[in-house]
Structures are given as C-alpha cells and as structure tokens.
C-alpha cells in the first residue's frame, strides 16, 4: 500500500533538521570570524559601521559587531620604498634626459590615507614626476649631475607639503639614474677626454718644471759648494805659504844669528874667510861652465885680497848692527 503523506513528511523531518543545524553552525562561525579581529604589529585597520567611519584598530585583538562593523581599509605603518617610473625631462638648455628615482614614504594617519585620497601610491608617484620635471627645467644639463642633493630636497619639500592631507610622510627621494641622449653622452665623453688630456699635460709640464727647478737648484748648490771649496783651498794654500815664509824667515834669521855668533868666536873670522874663498872659486868655476864668454876681473890673481875685502865688509856690518845701512863709497 502506498505510504501516507503524513509518514512521508515525518520521514523528511530528520534531514531538514541536520541541514538547518549545519547552517546555524556555519552562521555562528562566520559571525565569530567577523567579530574577532587580530591586527598585526605596525599595521592599522580602518573600521566602518554601516558604511561610516567608526574607528582605527591598532595592533592587538579586537571585537567587532558582526554584519554591522567591517574592516574597510588596511594600512602598513612601515616605511615603504616605491619606484618612480623613468620619465623624460627637458633641461634649461633644451636637452631631453631620462630620469628615474626612488620614493620613500610612511603612513602616519590611517584615516586620512583611507579617505583623503583614492590611491596615495599613484598620487605620490605622479607628484614626484611632475615636481622633478619642474626642478630639472630650472637647471642646465651640466648642473643636473652636480645638483642631485638640491633636486632631491626640492622634490621632498613639495611632496611632503602636498601629502600632509593624505596622512603620509615623505621621508626621502633619491634620483637613481640620469640618462642623457646618446649624442650628448658622446659629446660629454669627448669633453671629459679632452679635460683629462689637459690635466695630464698640465701635470706633465708641472713635473718637468719641478725637475728643471731641481736640476738648476742642484747646479747652483754645486757651484756654491765648489766656490766654497776653492775659497777654503786658497785660504789654506795662502796660510800654508805664509807659514812657509814665516818658518823660512825664522830659519834664515836663526841661521844668520848663529853665523854671527860663530864669527864672534875664536877662529870664526878665519873660517869665514875660508868659506868666502871657497864660494868665490866655486861660483867663478860655474860661470865658466854656463857660457862661452868669461869675464875676468882685473885682479884675478889677487884672490886673497878679494876675500879680505869681503871679510872686511862683513866685519863692518857686524860692528854697525843689522839695522845700520852700509857706508857709501
């Protein structure tokens, strides 16, 4: 017999209860998940209640009202580095250069970052590019390589002022690369090569000049040393000659004194006469050897008379003294 409708309904009762129980359990689990919220360190979650800002959750465990409160935005409070895409900028001297950079920023106010602007990453990147183009347009090409710090500071100042309503802090901006056109690069390379060659020539000329100065100084010192040595040599030679003359004069005076003393001794006069005779004969003999012409004195045979005359002159000089002039004849 077919089952009654009542039995059929009672037979489906247990299956419907299980499904309903599972649905309730799932609903409770979802509610618990939406109720409990754990915020990691250095993050901030913005909570909205029925579409309106409610509060900002900091790091820790939080309880929300399920299906009424929801986390609308999540922000990292760490400093973030963002690559600014390359762009072409026109310098003051109308040269197009390609520049890219890095932008460092940090979220300070999660509420302002959520509701102050739609996408602060995109906004900061575009503002950095426009500010960079403006700053590059004020400089010539050569100065763009020298004024990197000034350009970075100008971009940071402009971005920091504009991003204040967005709850951001622009910490740093760094130019990564400056790439001029290939023709400009070739010209700069030639310029740098010429500058290096000029510096090399200057260094070489300075080295040669220093070498010539050193050589001249050495020659000067050599001449001075030689003149000083020659001076000392002449002084020493003069002193030696003077000393020699002095010693010779002293020796001569000493010899004359001894001869005079010897003449005054007994037999001294006879010895002098003998010596004079010997010298007379010897010198007369030498005179005959040196020349073919011989001059003979008129009293050649009277050698004793000549010797006696010389002895008389000596005796007279001894009696008058050394300072007395000889008598006139």
VENHU-V694799 format. One record per backbone hydrogen bond with DSSP energy under -0.5 kcal/mol. NH is the residue of the N-H (numbers start at 1). CO is the residue of the C=O. If there is no record, write none. Layout:
BEGIN
nh-><NH & NH>
co-><CO & CO>
END
This chain:
BEGIN
nh-><8 & 9 & 10 & 11 & 12 & 13 & 16 & 17 & 18 & 19 & 20 & 21 & 22 & 23 & 24 & 25 & 26 & 27 & 28 & 29 & 30 & 31 & 32 & 33 & 34 & 35 & 36 & 37 & 39 & 39 & 40 & 43 & 44 & 45 & 46 & 47 & 47 & 48 & 49 & 50 & 50 & 52 & 54 & 55 & 57 & 57 & 60 & 62 & 64 & 66 & 68 & 69 & 70 & 72 & 72 & 73 & 75 & 77 & 80 & 82 & 82 & 84 & 85 & 87 & 89 & 91 & 91 & 92 & 92 & 94 & 97 & 97 & 98 & 99 & 99 & 100 & 101 & 102 & 103 & 104 & 105 & 106 & 107 & 108 & 108 & 109 & 110 & 113 & 114 & 115 & 116 & 123 & 124 & 125 & 126 & 127 & 128 & 129 & 130 & 131 & 132 & 133 & 134 & 135 & 136 & 137 & 138 & 139 & 144 & 144 & 145 & 146 & 147 & 151 & 152 & 153 & 154 & 155 & 156 & 157 & 158 & 159 & 160 & 161 & 162 & 163 & 164 & 166 & 167 & 168 & 169 & 171 & 171 & 172 & 174 & 176 & 176 & 177 & 179 & 180 & 181 & 185 & 186 & 187 & 188 & 189 & 190 & 191 & 192 & 193 & 194 & 195 & 196 & 197 & 198 & 199 & 200 & 201 & 202 & 203 & 204 & 205 & 206 & 207 & 208 & 209 & 210 & 211 & 212 & 213 & 214 & 215 & 216 & 217 & 218 & 219 & 220 & 221 & 222 & 223 & 224 & 225 & 226 & 227 & 228 & 229 & 230 & 231 & 232 & 233 & 234 & 235 & 236 & 237 & 238 & 239 & 240 & 241 & 242 & 243 & 244 & 245 & 246 & 247 & 248 & 249 & 250 & 251 & 252 & 253 & 254 & 255 & 256 & 257 & 258 & 259 & 260 & 261 & 262 & 263 & 264 & 265 & 268 & 271 & 272 & 273 & 274 & 275 & 276 & 277 & 278 & 279 & 280 & 281 & 282 & 283 & 284 & 285 & 286 & 287 & 288 & 289 & 290 & 291 & 294 & 296 & 300 & 302 & 303 & 306 & 307 & 308 & 309 & 310 & 311 & 312 & 313 & 314 & 315 & 316 & 317 & 318 & 319 & 320 & 321 & 324>
co-><4 & 5 & 6 & 7 & 8 & 9 & 12 & 13 & 14 & 15 & 16 & 17 & 18 & 19 & 20 & 21 & 22 & 23 & 24 & 25 & 26 & 27 & 28 & 29 & 30 & 31 & 32 & 62 & 37 & 60 & 38 & 40 & 75 & 57 & 73 & 45 & 55 & 70 & 52 & 48 & 68 & 49 & 47 & 47 & 45 & 55 & 39 & 37 & 35 & 64 & 65 & 65 & 48 & 46 & 70 & 46 & 44 & 42 & 105 & 80 & 103 & 101 & 83 & 99 & 97 & 89 & 95 & 136 & 139 & 91 & 89 & 95 & 179 & 87 & 97 & 177 & 84 & 174 & 82 & 172 & 80 & 169 & 76 & 106 & 167 & 167 & 108 & 109 & 110 & 111 & 112 & 119 & 120 & 121 & 122 & 123 & 124 & 125 & 126 & 127 & 128 & 129 & 130 & 131 & 132 & 133 & 135 & 136 & 140 & 141 & 141 & 142 & 143 & 147 & 148 & 149 & 150 & 151 & 152 & 153 & 154 & 155 & 156 & 157 & 158 & 159 & 161 & 163 & 164 & 163 & 106 & 104 & 169 & 104 & 102 & 100 & 174 & 100 & 98 & 178 & 96 & 181 & 182 & 183 & 184 & 185 & 186 & 187 & 188 & 189 & 190 & 191 & 192 & 193 & 194 & 195 & 196 & 197 & 198 & 199 & 200 & 201 & 202 & 203 & 204 & 205 & 206 & 207 & 208 & 209 & 210 & 211 & 212 & 213 & 214 & 215 & 216 & 217 & 218 & 219 & 220 & 221 & 222 & 223 & 224 & 225 & 226 & 227 & 228 & 229 & 230 & 231 & 232 & 233 & 234 & 235 & 236 & 237 & 238 & 239 & 240 & 241 & 242 & 243 & 244 & 245 & 246 & 247 & 248 & 249 & 250 & 251 & 252 & 253 & 254 & 255 & 256 & 257 & 258 & 259 & 260 & 262 & 265 & 267 & 268 & 269 & 270 & 271 & 272 & 273 & 274 & 275 & 276 & 277 & 278 & 279 & 280 & 281 & 282 & 283 & 284 & 285 & 286 & 287 & 292 & 294 & 297 & 299 & 301 & 302 & 303 & 304 & 305 & 306 & 307 & 308 & 309 & 310 & 311 & 312 & 313 & 314 & 315 & 316 & 317 & 321>
END
